[in-house]
Amino acid sequence: MFLSNLLILVSLFPTSERVEISFGPNYSSYLLFQDTSEAIGKWNFGGEIGINNIIPHIGFKLRGTMLRYDAPAEQGPYAWEYTPLCLCGSFDILPFLKTPWMRLSVETGLGLYFWRGLYDDEIIVLPTGDTVEETDIGFVGGVTLQIRPMKHLGIEYAMRYHYIASTNINKYGFFDKDEKIWENGVGIKFILPL
């Protein structure tokens, strides 16, 4: 019901090739390199604002989503939540392919990463009284393949690498490392042209 109403609503908007707002669910497998080597698959919800062809075949995307990474059960009810807000340059790597239903792009950029550590869904409080929640800068790079079976609906496969510069020796000690997240997944996007 929601999807059919949304598709009717977006069909009322005039289309544009330059600016798009998109949002939707995606299923991704995430690998958190600092703390574990086991990938975990999760459903997430995210959104994106894209400006295409600022110069031919180059655009920008502002993307936000929320990633939750639960620790294995034997470690206890620990979880990490990451909310990256990334600004990426998007480079069309098939400029000779003039099909409106398929896009293949390479993306790279910087982001703000809001993250926090949870124990039993409560923010962890360190013995010093500090909480385990930070806002750090990071880098993202990846590849995105988008197929549009309909004008306002896209199916997207994305593979991205996030490097989060999160070392805070004063707060977490000398063993704190920068997080590295490998994201690999597929999702559905509802696209609203502006």
C-alpha positions, 0 to 999 in steps of 0.5 A: 500500500505504501509503495503504490501510494509513493509511486503515484505521488512521485509520478506527479513531479516533473522529472529532472536529470540534475537533482534527485532525492532518493531514500529506501531500505537496503540489505548489506553485509558489514564487516567491522575490521577493528573488532571482529572479522565476521561479516553481519548482514542487516537491513538498514534505511538511508537517504541520498541527495544527488546532483548529476552532471555538474560537469559532464559525467561528474556529480555529487551525492550527500548520503546518510544511513545508519549502520548497527553492528551487533557483537557475537552473542558470546561477547555479550549484548554489545553493539556499535551504531554508526551514522555516516553522513558522507559527501562524495564525488560521483564519477560515471565510469560508462559515459559512452552508455546512454541508457537512462535505466542503468548507471555505474559510478565510482564514488569517493569522498569525506564524511562525518561519522556519528558513532556510539558503543552500546551495552544492552541498548544503553550507551556505554559509560567508561569508568572515567564517566565519559560515554562511548559516543563520538563524532569523527571524520572519515573517508569513503570510496566505492562503486555503485550500480543502479538499475531503474526498472521504473522512472522513480524506482531504482535497484542499487548494488553498492560496495563501499569502504569506510575508514573512520579516524576515531583514535582518541588516546586520552579517552580510550587508551593506546589500544584504540584503533581507527574503524574500517567498515566494508559495506556490501549490499543491495537496496531499493531506492525511491527517486524523487527528481527535483 
